[in-house]
Amino acid sequence: MSVPRKLDNGGITVPEGFTAGAVYVGVKSHKSYKPDVAVLLSDRPAACAALFTTNRFCAAPVTLGRKLAAKGRIRGIVINSGNANAGTGEAGMKAAQAVQAYAEELFGLEPDSLLVSSTGVIGEAFPTEKVKRAVELIRPKMSREEGSQAAWAIMTTDRHRKEAAYELPLSGGTVRVGVMAKGSGMIHPNMATTLCFITTDAAMDPADMKIMLKNACDESFHALTVDGDTSTNDSLIMLANGASGVAAASPEDREAMQLLLEEILTDIARQIAADGEGAQKTLTVRVKGLPDKEEARRMARGICRSNGVKVAFGYGTLPETLILTAAGGEAADSSLDFSLVESRIEWDDEDAFVHLDFHSGPGEAVAYGCDLTGEYVHLNGDYRT
């Protein structure tokens, strides 16, 4: 089996054929001078697969993105932070379409070649002209060196950029995979991705990519909860442009890519948990010995989601009785014997690991979360979401 190698200081534009650019144009209502619009572009049509939020109150870019991603091939993405373009009705959809069409014309692309993606304040009119102006400013500065600036531009309340790149040997040669993501609040399974973008210079089939993303998401983002809220804008988008000349086509190559995607998204999920709004500590819960995997998943997530657990954790305590109370509330099997449970809690200054084993079956799952502090209340009270 191929072993991936994580590259130092890598990001979204490490794979061949991808460039990016980012600028500040004041999408946010207050001045931060952090870049707030980014463009990611492939130099050729790229196979595309995407997963979006299951929240029915979804943003205009999600509605538009579902339609465009279904084509299976695009050229790039225009991304903004500071305004989610959610809860904006017909005007919001027209704004998303206007940005898409303007960027396509500016970059000399065919219609329906670009996706748009937004994150930020919900319910405010979208600043279409500012974002169009940003695309104008970005066009002459597009480069592979701007990848990290793009990762900065998509952040909202995040404290840290979330980006990485990997090399993966396949049967026909070596390919590269890059990722950038943002996320620190309104994060919960179904989907808990906020915004995450993956690029690779491997040649891949969109149908294969969609299956891989779903499988990887189930083991990573869907094991993540910060505050129990799913976002209006959650989007996980992968582009594969084949610029390396190497295809991930054989069963062995597809398995290697699947495992790498799981590794990448699990790493990002842990970073998001550590960067949760107001969070000071991360919580990892592993539950095993239940009748099936789904019950183990539900219980692990329920413990991470429990406000009682999260607040106690934030104040330096994590009583076994509190953990088991949260676990009991998620137990679907009334015959489950809590007297059999074996529990272990491990601490250090920044993390806690909870292990529960019920010795009642093969079901095992892990979930990621964080503490809940007063800073979370202050951040969300000020952020006007």
N, C-alpha and C positions, 0 to 999 in steps of 0.2 A: 504493500500500500504506500502511495506517495505521501511524503511527509512535508507539510508546508513550512515555509520559513518566514517569520515576521520581519519586515524591513524596518530599519531605523528611520524615524521621522517621515514615515510614509503616509499617504493620504489618497484622496479620490482620483487624482490625476496621475498616479504612478503607472497604471496600465497604459499601454501604447494607444495613441490615437485619441486621447481625452485631454481637453483643456478646460480651464475655468477662469472666471473673473468675478470681482466683487467690488462694490462701492457703497458709500453712505450717501443717501439722498433725503434722510429725514422722514422715513415712513412712520417711525414712532412719533408720538405727540411731544415727547420731551427729547432734548438733544443728548445723544450719547456718543455720537461720532464713531460708533462701531459700524462697520459695513452692515447694511441691512438688505441688500439685494445681491443675489449671485446668479450666475449662469454657468451651467455645466453642459459641455458640448462634445459630441463624438464627431470625428472627421469623416465618418461614413455612417450609413444607416446601421443601427444597433438593434439586436433582438432585445425585446423588453418583456418583463414580467413584473407584476405589481400586486400588492395586497393593500387594502384600505380599511379605515375604521368601520366597525359595525354599528357605530352610533348613528341612528336614523336621522338625527339633526346634524347633518354633515355639511361641510363647507362647499362653496362653489367649485374650488379646484379639485375636490374629491369627486364630485359628480362629473365634471368634465374629464378628469383623469381616468376614471373607470372606462369611459367610452374610447378615449385615445389609446390607452394601454392595451385594450382588447385587440387592437390591430396587430400587436406583436412586434412592431418595429418602429422606432422613433430615432430622433437625432440628439435630443437633449432636454434640459429642464431649466425653467426660470423659477427661482425660489426667492421669496422675501420673508423677512421677519418683521415683527412689529404690528402687523395687521393680518388677522386670520381669514378675512373675507368669508366669514361665517355669520349666519343670521342676517344676511344682506339681501336676500330675495333675488328677484329678477335682475336688479341692478348689479348685484354681485356676480352673477353669471355672465352678464354682458362685459363686466370689467375683466374677468378672467379670460374671456374670449378675445377681448381687445388686446390685452398684453400678449397673449399667445400669437395672434395674427401679426401684431407689430414686430415682435421679435423674429418671427419667421421671415417676414419681409426684409428686415434689417440684415439678417444673416444669410439671405438668399436661399432660403429653404422652401420646400413644398409645403402647402397647407397641411395642417394636422401632423407636423413633424416634431413639435415641441409640447411637452407637458408643462403645466404651471403648478406650483406648490406654495402654500402660504402657512404662516404660523404667527400667533400673536394675539392681540386683543380681539375679542368676539363682539360682533354687533355694531361695529363702526364702519362707515362708508369707506370703500376701498380707494386709496389714492392712485388711481390709474395713471394719471399723467406723471407722477413722481416715479413710478415703477418703469414706465416707458422711457423716461429720461435716463434712468439708471441703466437700462439696456443699451442706450446710445453710448453712455460713458464707458460701459464695460467692453463693448465690442472691440475697440482698438487695443485693449490690454489683455485679451484672452491669451493664456499661456499655461503650461504645465506647472510653472512656479506659483501660480495663484491658487492652487488647490487648498492650501491651508487658510487662505483668506476667505474662500468660499465656506469652509467649515466654521469660521468665525461669524460670517454673515448670517448663518441660519440660526444662531443661538438667540434665545430670549432671556429667560431667567437662569439659564445654565451658567455655572461658574467656570467650566472647563470645556475646551473643544474636545470633541469625540471623533477621532479619525485614526485610521491605520491602513497598512498595506501589507500584502503577503505575496510571496512567490510560491507557485505550486507546480512541481514536475508532473507532467502527464505523459502518456505513451508516445505522443508525437512531439514533445518538447515542453518547455517551461512557459507557463502563463502567469500573469499578475492579476491580483484582485485588490481593489481599493474600496474604502468605506468612509463615509462621514455621516454623523447623526447629531440630532439635538433632542433634548428631553430632560425635564426635571420636575414637571408637574402635570396634572391631568393624565395620569399614567395608570393603566389597569389592563388586564387581559381583555382581548376582543376589541380592538387590538391595542397593545401597549407600546406602540412603536414611536409615537410622535412622528418625527420625520427621520427617515433613514434612507440613504442612497448608496448603492453598491455598483461598482464598475468592474468589468474584466475585459481583457483583450483576447480571451478565449472565444472561439466560435461555439455557440450553443443554440439549442432549440428552445423557443419560448415556452412550449408546453413542458419541457423538462425543467426549465427554470422556475415555472410557477409551482410545480410539485416540490422542488427543492426548497423554495422560499417558505412554503406552507409548513413543510416538515421542520425546517430550521426554526421557524417562528414558534411552533408548538413547544420546542424545547428551550426557548430563550425568552423572547419578548412576552409570550403568553404565560411565562412563569414569573412575571415582574409586576409588582404593584407599588406605587408610591402613595397614592391618596384615594384609590378606589374609583376615580373618575376616568372614563374614556373620553378622548378628545374628539372634537368635530373634524379634525384635520389629519389624523394619523395616516401616514403613507409610508410604505416600504417599497422602493422601486429599484429594480436591478437592470442594468444595461450590459450587454455582451456584444462587442463590435467585431470580434474576430481579427483584430489588427495584428496579432501575433502570428497568424497563420496556423495556429494549433487548435484543433477541435476537441471539445470535451464530449466525445461521442460514444466511446466504448462503455460497457457497464462498469469497468474498473475506474475509468476517468470520471464518470458521473458520480460514483460512490465517493471518490476523493474530493470532488467539488462539494458534494453534499456535506461531508464531514467538516470541510473548511468553513462553509457557510454557518454551520452550527457553532463552530468555534468562534467565528467572528461575531455573530449575533449574541452569543452568550457573554462574550467580553463586553460588548456594547451595553447589554442589559445590566450587567454589574456596574458599569460606569454610570449608567443612568440612576441606578439605585443609590450609588454613592453621592450623586449630584442632585438628589431629590431636594425640592424646595425647602430650605431651612434645615436639611438633614445634617447631622454630625456623625452618624454611625450607620453602617449597613448591616442588614440582617439576612442570613441565609438559613433556610429551613429545609431539611431533608426528612421526608416521611417514607418509611418502608414497612413491609409486612402487612399491607392491607389487601383486601380481596382482588382489587384491580388498580390499574394505573390511574384511571379517572378519579377514583375516590381518593387516592394519594395526592393527586394534583389539587383537588378541591380543598383537602385539608391543609396542605402546605400553603396554598394561596390564602386560605382563610386566616391562618395564624399570622402571616405577614400583613394581612389587611386589617386585623383587629386593632382598633384605636387604643384599647386598653393595653395591649402588648406594646404598641408603638410608643405610647406616652411613657409607660413604665421604663421601656428601653431607653428612651431619651433622657430619663432622670436617673439612669445608672442602675436600675434593677430589672431583672427578668425572671420572676418567680415561676417555678415549674407549674404551680397550680393555675396560674394565669394562662400559660401556654396550653395546658390540657383543657382548660375551660373553652378556649378558642377552638381547639381541636374537636372537642365534643360537640360544639355547635355546628360543625361541618360534617359530622359522621352520619352518612346516609344509612349505614347498616346498623339496625337497632340491636343486633346480636353481638356487635363488636365489644370485646371485653377489655375495658381500660385497666383492669388489674394486671394484664399481661404486658402493658407498655413498658418498654425500656427507654429511658430518656437520658440525654446528655447535653449539657450546655457549655460551650467553650467561648471564652472572651479574650479580647485584647483591647487596646485603647480605642480602636476605630471600628471593630467588627465583632459580631456575635454569630455563632453557628449553633443551630438547634438540630438535634438528631432525635427522632422518635422511631421506634421499631415496635410494631404491634404483634409480630410473630403470628400473623393470621392469613398470610397469603403472599403472592409474588408482586403485588402492586407497590411501585416505588416512584417518587417524584421529588423535585426540588423547586423551591420558589425563592425569589429575591425581593427584598424590601428595605426599608430604612426606618429610622425613628421619626417621631412626630414632635416638633418643637414649636414654641411660640413664634419663632421666625416664620414658619409656614403661614400662620395667620396674618402676620404683618405683610408678607410678600403678596399674598393673594388679595388682601384688602386694598393694597396700593395698585395692583396690576390691572384692575378693572376688567376681569374676565367674566 
